[in-house]
C-alpha cells in the first residue's frame, strides 16, 4: 500500500472539519472541497480545488490549484505555501475572527491526528517557498489545513488576489452552482450535487397559496360572521347561566306571592264571618228598637242584655 493510499484511508476514518478530499482514478491527482466558515467573507461557499502529487511524493510537495472562483486565490494557478518546523500556525492578522477560529479547529484536529501517527507538528505560513521547506512527514490534511488558514487571511502570497467583501460573498453564493458544471466534481462529490439540486428545487418552488375552495370558505365565514360576532357569542354563552339564575329567582318569587295570597285569603275568611255577624246584630238592634215600646219590662231587660253581648268587644 502506497503512502497516498494510507493517507486517504486515514482521512476517511478521521475526517477533518470543513475539508473533503478524494483521489481520481489516477492516485497522483486528488480533488478537494473547502467549506467557507460561518461569519466570514466565504460563508456558504463550496470551493473546489486540485492536488497534483509528483511521483516522488512524499519527498517532494504536491502542486495546489483552485478551480472555483473564490476572491482570495487565482484559479488554475499553482499556489506556493512556505512550511517551517514549529507548531501549526494560523495567520497572525486574519481578515475574520470567525475564519481564524474555524481554521484553528481544523488545525487542532489535524495536529491530533499527526500526533497519533507520530508525525511532527508543522507551521504553514504565506510567502514564497521552495522544496527545501517541505517536510515529508506532512500529509494531505496538513496541506489543506494550511490552505484554509490562508483563505481567511489577507496577507499576499503566491497566487493570491485582492477582491472586496461583496465580491467574495457573491462568489460564495455562486460557488456550488459553478462546481456542479464540472464533471469531475459531480463524480467525486455526489453529496454536494444532491445538495445543489435541493437548493434549486427550493428556490424554484412557488410560494404556497391557499386553494380556491379554502379561500371561498374563509370569505363566506367572514361575511356570515361580522367583526365581534365570536366575542358576542362567547359573552352570550357566559351570560346564559346568569339568565337562568334570574329566571329561577323570578319563579321563586312568583311562588312566594301565590303562597302569600292564599294565606291572606285564609286569614280573610274570619273577617268575612265577622262582617256577617255585625250585619245580623244591626238587624236585631233595629227590630229591638221597633218593638221595644211594645215589650214588657222583662223583655226590655233581655233585649238590653242581648245588645250588650252583641256589641261587646269580645264578640266583635
PyMOL commands that set and color helices and strands:
alter all, ss='L'
color gray80, all
select helices_A, chain A and resi 3-13+97-116+131-133+140-151+165-179+183-188+190-204+212-224+229-292+297-310
alter helices_A, ss='H'
color red, helices_A
select strands_A, chain A and resi 19-23+29-35+46-52+63-66+82-84+123-125
alter strands_A, ss='S'
color yellow, strands_A
deselect
rebuild
show_as cartoon
